[in-house]
Amino acid sequence: MPLAYRAFPPRTPSATPPVLVLLHGIGADEEDLLPLAPLLDPRFLVISARAPHPEPPGHRWYAIDWRASPPRADPAEIVASRELLGRFVEEAVAEHRADPSRVFLLGFSQGAIMALALLLARPDLVRGVVAHSGRLARLAGSDATAAALSGAAVLLLHGEEDPVVPAAEGRKAYQVLASLLGARASWVAFPGLGHAISEQSLGEAARWLTARLDGARQPTPA
């Protein structure tokens, strides 16, 4: 397996469970978002992945040059981590005998950026993304068409007072994704919230994910 991870089994077992992959932010690790698992839909097999590069006290998906204004991400490292993440999702789904047609990602900050990057590069792997406090990274190989994304959905969540990734960056990401996904792209901003997941934003994510699972099982109208 290309990435270390922790798994939280579904509380409502099934033969081929849906998967939710949690992607942490810079300086955290696979333990950071794992406490969210019991608060999300019990049908999910939750897999919390560790980013590949050390960034004390945790890990990172890609390097940031904090000397630049605004800080500059390393696009080559994002692409390399995106490729690792794609392999990881494929192998984790096979390893746990999960449903490859119901793979969802929930990322925070750098993890949100990675989740959106993987969706745009490999829409065949990802059914839906919850991107919290993130933005879009313009990368080679991330030019998915509306047709390729026809089965995908995205929820972007952001604190209006985020000092790390401004809410304006999240809104720009939403506008780009809405042009590709239409009504399957959603944006919710939270007044007074900074660079953090709140009880309110987690509730929004949980409801959206449950609705996606329920919708995935609805029969197609004749």
Buried (B, 14 or more C-beta within 10 A) or exposed (E): EBBBBBBBEBEEEEEBBBBBBBBBBBBBBBEBBBEBBEEBBEBBBBBBBBBBBEBEEBBBBBBBEEEEEEEEBBEEBBBBBBBBBBBBBBEBBEEBEBBBEBBBBBBBBBBBBBBBBBBBBBBEBBBBBBBBBBBBBEBEEBEBEEEBBEEBBBBBBBBBBBEBBBBEBBBEBBEBBBEBBEEBBBBBBBEEBEBBBBEEBBEBBBEBBBBBBEEBEEEEEE
